[in-house]
Amino acid sequence: MSAPAAPTATIRVDGLSKRYGRQQAVDRLTFAAGTGQICALLGPNGAGKTSTMRMLVGLSTPDSGTAHIAGEPVSLGAAVLRRVGVLIDGPAFVPHLNGTDNLKLLWAAARRTWPPPGLRDALDLAGLGAAIDRKVKGYSMGMKQRLMLAQALMRLPDVLILDEPANGLDPAEIRALREHLAALAKAGATVLISSHQLAEVQQVATHIVVMNRGRRVSSGPLADVLAANPAHRSLEDAYLAMTDGRHQPTDAMTEGHRDAAR
Ligand SMILES: Nc1ncnc2c1ncn2[C@@H]1O[C@H](COP(=O)(O)OP(=O)(O)OP(=O)(O)O)[C@@H](O)[C@H]1O
């Protein structure tokens, strides 16, 4: 009797590579994230996090390797991307339109009838109040970021790919975002976030993938990564050890992550 097939991880990256000129931005990267997980993609500036996320949503094409979401290969316009809430580089808001009209425009691009199913909750989280009817050109950086989050969340995605979503948010907004992401994951969503805010990541992430110079240097359930070296009292300690060149990837961590992604 053959063994049952392993369930497909919602987000799967296999041997992904991307080079810009001489710069190897992503180098044979492999990881997976499954339903109910909040997976944090970590690494120093230039480690390749945004490049990876852009390939995961079809905004750029890998030189080699593959990216799958819900078992479907990703490419620009792929049907599976309708299930994905994306915050990368920020959508191009039209400055002279108000917040609502900008959201309508982005929603119309997906040829769907207004309003999106998750609009109310997304706007609650964005907390823009009456400012949603003001022109975006008058928004602060934090307000723009919250409008970007609203566009990612308004479609009620079951996969979220968010590049530094807490940028520009104040502590209360960061807490609200954390609780929102945790609730989505609990309801079965798969969340991939990048961040440099390690204390925040330690509170929200279930899994981490650490990159350095395009390569994965560690991955696994956050608790396992922390337990792997008792001298590391925080994610920050573990991360700094991994990214200054002293850390070597361990098969045990990789296996653990694979198991967790099933
Ligand atoms: N469009 C591009 N053209 C040329 N080089 C690029 C391009 N996009 C990324 N790079 C380079 O690829 C490398 C990885 O960049 P990337 O933005 O993916 O890193 P990151 O981990 O997201 O960094 P940060 O934390 O600063 O956002 C960097 O050296 C960057 O300069």
The ligand as a Gaussian input file, in Angstrom:
#p B3LYP/6-31G(d) Opt

LIG

0 1
 N       14.961000      45.623000      -9.400000
 C       16.200000      45.450000      -8.922000
 N       17.261000      45.797000      -9.669000
 C       18.524000      45.640000      -9.233000
 N       18.838000      45.117000      -8.021000
 C       17.826000      44.759000      -7.236000
 C       16.454000      44.908000      -7.637000
 N       15.660000      44.446000      -6.632000
 C       16.494000      44.043000      -5.652000
 N       17.778000      44.234000      -6.000000
 C       18.965000      43.866000      -5.200000
 O       18.779000      42.540000      -4.749000
 C       19.207000      42.410000      -3.394000
 C       18.058000      41.931000      -2.545000
 O       17.112000      42.995000      -2.411000
 P       15.735000      42.830000      -1.660000
 O       14.985000      44.112000      -1.811000
 O       15.074000      41.594000      -2.094000
 O       16.215000      42.660000      -0.146000
 P       15.410000      42.764000       1.212000
 O       15.825000      41.611000       2.039000
 O       13.962000      42.910000       0.936000
 O       15.996000      44.111000       1.823000
 P       15.320000      45.219000       2.805000
 O       15.282000      44.613000       4.158000
 O       16.292000      46.358000       2.715000
 O       13.976000      45.553000       2.239000
 C       19.742000      43.768000      -2.987000
 O       21.158000      43.756000      -3.181000
 C       19.094000      44.726000      -3.946000
 O       19.889000      45.862000      -4.163000

